[in-house]
């Protein structure tokens, strides 16, 4: 069975509750994705650093209960996890406030155990990280991480980059654009959104944004519930189905989309079917408060498997040409699709 490494930071979450109170839980973009991957029966490890405090102990226990592997979690004496607070408006849109400058996770790329963590990436079928992941490390840490990802790719590991962007984490937009360029150039699969990319490249069209991503497999989520896909030499559009519940909280919409997309691709589904799976799970998640919805609210595993049936390369190409227009050839896109499917079946 395929195994995925998710790299990033989990923080203590404070969320508005009635009567001026706040509820406490845990969250973080790549951790949210890891939890949803585990719930979709994907073997996943979370790679991060925590402290030796009681809150860090609670995090480890919670991840283990969800089926997320913690063998690559470093525990740093005297350090603490970061903290963030969410304010949510009447329409479910959220605003984040972070306290993470001295968090344990920021040290992951500059401790004695870093080399062991980075060398372990070659043992995974996929490595998933986000722009938020890259924002918490300094220049040397980012360079070490991306160099390790490139080494792992030489041995067959696929790299999935999520463009999840928070301006607060990137005080210098030029540095952010440079780091984005390096990650986009390296990635086998890019999960992007116009919201993220327009913050760095204001005023550009959807076509311009897609052209900035050289990778063979690209998902660009639009402001409306639609995704543009580019793979196997074609570009096509995938629309989300109607919501079954009102929008309550959009906190983990992109994180859950990423999990369902990755899980579907590892199961052999086409990018189009994987995007449909992503929209379905994201549409479900935004109907509940908080980043992680109750386990009972997850779609049945049987239903998920049926909705991500395996397809051959000819059927994938046919779907793309039927639903979109050709945008020229993308070198290596068929290889990426084939490798993802073949590694998942081992």
C-alpha positions in Angstrom: 0.0 0.0 0.0 1.2 3.5 -0.9 2.5 5.7 2.0 2.4 9.5 2.1 4.5 11.9 4.1 2.8 15.2 5.0 5.2 17.9 6.2 4.2 21.0 8.2 3.0 22.4 11.5 0.1 21.6 13.8 -0.9 24.3 16.2 -3.2 24.9 19.1 -6.5 26.2 17.7 -8.7 28.7 19.6 -12.2 29.1 18.0 -15.0 31.5 18.9 -17.7 30.0 21.1 -20.9 31.5 22.6 -20.8 34.1 25.3 -17.4 35.3 24.4 -15.7 32.0 25.2 -13.3 30.1 23.0 -13.0 26.3 22.4 -9.6 24.7 22.1 -8.5 22.1 19.6 -5.6 21.5 17.2 -5.2 22.2 13.5 -2.8 23.1 10.7 -3.2 22.8 6.9 -1.0 19.8 6.2 -2.1 18.1 9.5 -5.7 18.5 8.4 -4.9 16.9 5.1 -3.0 14.0 6.9 -6.1 13.3 9.0 -8.4 13.2 6.1 -6.0 11.0 4.2 -6.0 8.5 7.1 -9.8 8.6 7.2 -9.7 7.7 3.5 -7.5 4.6 4.2 -4.2 6.1 3.0 -1.1 5.2 5.0 0.2 8.6 6.1 3.0 9.9 8.4 3.1 13.5 9.7 6.6 15.0 9.8 7.0 17.9 12.2 8.5 19.0 15.5 6.7 19.4 18.8 7.7 20.3 22.3 7.8 18.1 25.4 4.7 19.7 27.0 1.3 18.4 27.8 -0.3 20.0 24.7 2.2 18.3 22.4 1.4 15.0 24.2 -2.3 15.6 23.4 -1.5 16.2 19.8 0.4 12.9 19.4 -2.4 11.0 21.1 -5.0 12.6 18.8 -3.1 11.9 15.6 -2.5 8.3 16.6 -6.2 7.9 17.3 -6.9 9.1 13.8 -4.5 6.7 12.3 -1.8 9.3 11.4 1.7 8.0 11.8 3.9 9.9 14.3 7.2 8.0 14.0 8.8 11.1 12.3 7.6 13.6 14.9 10.6 15.2 16.7 10.1 16.2 20.4 12.2 19.2 21.3 12.8 19.9 25.0 11.6 23.3 26.2 9.8 24.2 23.0 6.0 24.6 22.5 3.6 24.3 19.6 2.3 27.4 17.9 -1.2 28.9 18.5 -3.8 30.4 16.2 -7.2 31.9 16.7 -10.1 31.8 14.2 -12.8 34.4 13.8 -15.6 33.3 11.5 -18.2 35.7 10.0 -21.9 34.9 9.3 -21.0 33.5 5.9 -18.5 31.0 7.2 -15.5 32.9 6.0 -12.6 33.0 8.5 -9.8 35.2 9.6 -6.7 33.8 11.3 -4.5 35.3 14.0 -1.2 33.4 14.6 1.4 33.2 17.4 4.0 30.8 16.0 7.3 32.7 15.8 9.0 30.4 18.4 7.1 27.2 17.8 8.9 23.8 17.8 7.9 23.1 14.2 10.0 26.0 12.9 13.1 24.1 14.1 12.5 21.0 12.1 15.1 21.9 9.4 17.9 22.9 11.8 18.3 20.2 14.4 20.7 17.3 14.6 17.9 14.9 13.5 17.1 16.9 10.4 19.2 14.7 8.1 17.4 11.6 9.2 14.0 13.2 8.6 15.0 14.4 5.1 16.6 11.1 4.2 13.4 9.3 5.1 11.5 11.0 2.3 12.9 8.4 -0.2 10.8 5.7 1.6 7.5 7.4 0.7 5.4 7.1 -2.5 4.3 10.7 -2.1 5.5 13.8 -0.2 2.9 16.5 0.4 3.7 20.0 1.7 2.3 23.5 1.3 3.4 27.0 1.0 2.7 27.5 4.6 5.1 24.7 5.4 7.8 26.5 3.4 7.0 29.8 5.1 7.9 28.6 8.6 11.5 27.7 7.7 14.3 30.1 6.8 16.1 30.2 3.4 18.6 27.4 4.3 15.8 25.2 5.7 13.7 25.6 2.6 16.7 24.8 0.4 17.5 21.7 2.5 13.9 20.5 2.2 13.5 21.0 -1.5 16.9 19.4 -2.2 15.7 16.3 -0.2 12.5 16.2 -2.2 14.4 16.3 -5.4 16.6 13.4 -4.3 13.5 11.4 -3.3 12.0 12.1 -6.7 15.0 10.5 -8.4 14.0 7.3 -6.7 10.3 7.5 -7.7 8.7 9.5 -4.9 6.0 11.9 -6.2 6.0 15.5 -4.9 2.6 17.3 -4.3 2.8 21.0 -3.7 -0.2 22.9 -2.3 0.0 26.7 -2.9 -1.8 27.5 0.4 -0.6 31.0 1.0 -0.8 33.3 4.0 0.7 36.7 3.4 1.6 37.1 7.1 4.1 34.2 6.8 5.9 35.9 3.9 6.9 39.5 4.9 8.8 39.8 1.6 6.6 39.0 -1.5 9.7 38.7 -3.7 11.0 35.9 -1.5 7.6 34.2 -1.6 7.6 34.4 -5.4 11.1 32.9 -5.6 10.2 30.0 -3.3 7.0 29.4 -5.1 8.9 29.2 -8.4 11.3 26.6 -7.0 8.5 24.5 -5.6 6.3 24.7 -8.7 9.2 23.7 -10.9 9.9 20.6 -8.7 6.3 19.4 -8.2 4.7 16.4 -10.0 1.3 17.5 -8.9 0.3 21.1 -8.0 -2.8 21.9 -6.1 -3.4 25.6 -6.5 -6.1 28.2 -6.1 -6.6 31.6 -7.7 -7.0 33.0 -4.2 -3.4 31.9 -3.4 -1.8 32.8 -6.7 -3.5 36.2 -7.2 -2.1 37.3 -3.9 1.4 36.9 -5.4 0.6 37.7 -9.1 -2.2 40.3 -8.9 -4.3 41.0 -12.0 -3.2 37.9 -13.9 -5.8 35.8 -15.8 -6.5 32.2 -15.1 -4.5 31.2 -18.2 -1.6 33.3 -17.0 -1.6 31.6 -13.6 -1.8 28.2 -15.2 1.1 29.1 -17.5 3.2 29.9 -14.4 3.0 26.2 -13.3 5.3 24.0 -15.4 4.3 20.7 -13.8 2.6 17.9 -15.7 -0.5 17.8 -13.4 -2.2 20.9 -12.1 -5.4 21.7 -10.3 -6.4 25.3 -10.1 -9.4 25.9 -7.8 -11.4 29.0 -8.8 -13.3 31.5 -6.7 -16.5 29.7 -7.7 -16.8 26.0 -6.9 -14.9 25.0 -10.1 -11.5 23.6 -10.8 -9.4 23.8 -13.9 -7.2 20.7 -14.5 -4.2 20.3 -16.8 -2.9 16.8 -17.4 -2.0 14.5 -20.3 -1.8 17.5 -22.7 -5.3 18.8 -22.1 -7.0 21.4 -19.9 -10.5 20.8 -18.6 -13.0 22.1 -16.1 -14.6 20.2 -13.2 -17.6 21.7 -11.4 -18.5 20.9 -7.8 -21.9 19.4 -7.2 -24.6 21.2 -5.2 -24.1 21.5 -1.5 -26.2 19.3 0.8 -25.7 21.6 3.8 -25.3 25.3 4.4 -21.8 26.7 4.6 -20.7 26.9 8.2 -16.9 27.2 8.1 -14.5 27.1 5.2 -11.4 26.6 7.3 -10.3 23.2 5.8 -12.0 23.3 2.4 -8.6 23.2 0.5 -7.0 20.8 3.0 -9.8 18.2 2.6 -9.9 18.7 -1.2 -6.2 17.9 -1.3 -6.7 14.7 0.8 -9.5 13.4 -1.4 -7.6 14.2 -4.6 -4.4 12.5 -3.4 -6.3 9.5 -2.1 -8.2 9.1 -5.4 -5.1 9.4 -7.5 -3.3 6.8 -5.4 -6.3 4.5 -5.8 -5.8 4.8 -9.6 -8.6 7.4 -10.4 -8.1 9.9 -13.2 -7.4 13.5 -12.3 -11.0 14.4 -13.3 -12.5 11.8 -11.0 -10.0 12.8 -8.3 -11.1 16.5 -8.6 -14.7 15.4 -8.2 -13.8 13.5 -5.1 -12.0 16.6 -3.8 -15.0 18.8 -4.4 -17.3 16.3 -2.7 -15.3 16.1 0.5 -14.6 19.8 0.6 -18.4 20.5 0.1 -19.1 18.2 3.1 -16.4 19.6 5.4 -17.5 23.3 5.0 -20.9 22.3 6.4 -19.4 21.7 9.9 -17.5 24.0 12.3 -13.8 23.5 12.7 -11.1 22.0 10.4 -11.8 18.3 11.2 -15.4 17.2 11.0 -16.8 14.4 13.2 -15.7 11.0 12.0 -19.4 9.9 11.7 -19.9 12.7 9.1 -17.3 11.3 6.7 -18.6 9.7 3.5 -18.6 5.9 3.7 -15.4 4.2 2.5 -17.4 2.1 0.1 -19.0 5.1 -1.5 -15.6 6.8 -1.8 -14.1 3.8 -3.5 -17.0 3.6 -6.0 -16.6 7.3 -6.8 -12.9 6.9 -7.6 -12.9 3.9 -9.8 -9.7 3.1 -11.6 -9.3 4.2 -15.2 -6.8 3.5 -17.9 -4.7 6.2 -19.7 -6.9 6.1 -22.8 -10.0 6.8 -20.8 -8.3 9.6 -18.9 -7.3 11.3 -22.1 -10.8 10.8 -23.5 -12.4 12.5 -20.5 -10.0 15.4 -20.7 -10.7 16.0 -24.4 -14.4 15.7 -23.9 -14.5 18.2 -21.0 -11.9 20.7 -22.0 -9.7 22.1 -24.8 -6.2 21.1 -25.7 -3.4 23.3 -24.4 -0.4 21.6 -26.0 1.7 18.8 -24.7 3.0 18.4 -21.2 6.2 16.3 -21.1 6.0 13.5 -18.5 2.3 13.9 -17.7 1.4 10.3 -18.8 4.4 9.1 -16.9 3.3 10.8 -13.7 -0.2 9.2 -14.0 1.2 5.8 -14.7 3.7 6.0 -11.9 1.2 7.1 -9.3 -1.1 4.2 -10.2 1.6 1.6 -10.4 3.1 2.6 -7.1 -0.3 2.5 -5.4 -0.9 -1.0 -6.6 2.3 -2.4 -5.1 
